[in-house]
C-alpha cells in the first residue's frame, strides 16, 4: 500500500482531515476540482456551535437535544454524541476574527499552512487542483485508491480515501441538477440565520409578518413559498449594530438598503407564538436595513452512511475497508434539518475523525505488509520444515506453526 492518505475535496472538512494526517505522521494528497481551495466553507457566515465551552449557556445534553429535534430524529445518536465528546478540545481556543466570516477565518488558516507545507516538504503533502475524480479503485471489497482526470489525462493514486466533496448546492458543472431545479442559484446570496437571530423580522408583500423567524430553515422556507411576495428582512438599528460585520458585507454587495420606519409595518404583536424578541422596541423613528428574501439551496441534508469512526458503510451496513468520509457529504449527523452553526462544526470534527480512522488503517496495513515480508524471510530460513506464519494486525500477534516428519528404517 502507498504511504499516503488521499483526501478528495479542499474545503474545511478536507483540509481539517489533511492537517490531521500530517500531525499523525502520514503523508497526504489533496485533490480538488476547482482552481482554488476553500469551497463553500469560506462563505459560511454563522459562528461555529459548541458545547462545554466558555461561552455556552447550558450543557452538552441541551445541544444534543436541539440537534436531534432539528434533525426530526433522523440523525444517528452515536454520531451526535461523538460530535459532543471531541468538540470542546477543538473550540475553547477559537476566537472569531470580526473582520472575516468564521468559515473564511478557519478555512483560510488551514489553506495557508498546508500550502506552505506542500511547498517546503513536497514529500509530505501534495496538492492537485483542477482535476476530476472519476473512480474509486478497489481490490476485492477494499478501496485502495482513486482514478482522476487532469488536463485530459487519466491518472491513478493509491492509498486510503477520505471523501470530503461537499453537497450539490454549489454544483455549477456543465449539466447540474441545479440548472433544472433552481436556474437562478448563481445570482442568489446566502442570508445567514444570525440575521434573524439578532431580531430580524420577515415581512411579506403586505408588510405583515407571516412566521416565527426563529423557526427551522425548512419551516421558514415553506412559509415563504406560501406568502405574498416580495418578502423583506427587516433589521432595526440595534439589530444592525449587533451584527454590523454581517450587514456591512451585504450593503457593500447591494443586497441591503437603509430605510426609515415610515415604510415598515408599525405593529409587532405576534400571532405565531414567537416568544423571544431581540433588540426591541421597534420605533417608527428608527433606521432600518432591508433586504429582499427568497429561498435558496444551501446545504445538502444527509448523505453517505457512516459510523462514528467516519468509516463508510454499504447497503448492508457493513464497513467498506479503506473508504472514509466527512463534512457535508456524510449522512446521519444532521438528519432532516441542520442547526445553524453546525456546518463548520461537523466539518472540523468529522474531518479530524476521518483522518484518525484513515491514518490508523494506513499504518496498520503498512505495518502488516512489513511484518509479512519479515516473516516470509523467517519462513525461508526454516526450510525444509513445513512452516505456516500469519500476522494479525488487529491485536498485533504473530502465529507460527512448524511441522515436520521423521523418516526412519524399519528392521526385523
Secondary structure, 3 states (H helix, E strand, C coil): CCCCEEEECCCHHHHHHHHHHHHCCCCEEEECCCCCCCHHHHHCCCCCCCCCCCCCCCCHHHHHHHHHHHCCCCCCHHHHHHHHHHHHHHHCCCCCCCCCCHHHHHHHHHHHHHHHHHHHCCCCEEEECCCEEEEEEEECCEEEEEEEEECCEEEEEECEEEECCCCCCCCCCCCCHHHHHCCCHHHCCCCCCHHHHCCCEEECCCCCECCCCCCCHHHHHHHHHHCCCCEEEEEEHHHHHHCHHHHHHHHHCCCCEEEEHHHCCCCCCCCCCCCCCCCCCCCCCCEEEEEEECCCCCCCCCCEEECCCCEEECCCCCEEEEEEECHHHEECCCCCCCCCCHHHHHHHHHHHHHHHHHHHHHHHHHHHHHHHHHHHHHHHHHCCCEEEEEEECCCCEEEEEEECCCCCCCCC
